[in-house]
Amino acid sequence: MRLAVFAAQPRINGYTAADEVTQVYDAQALIGPTAIMGPP
């Protein structure tokens, strides 16, 4: 869904579609260990 926005406008606030994909994978990498250990 978010990548569809970049199809209409290739750059949004200085971010590209590659930046968006990187942000999604980074967020998943940070959420994974938290999900295993549970909330504090």
Secondary structure, 3 states (H helix, E strand, C coil): CHHHHHHHCCCECCECHHHHHHHHHHHHHHHHHHHHHCCC
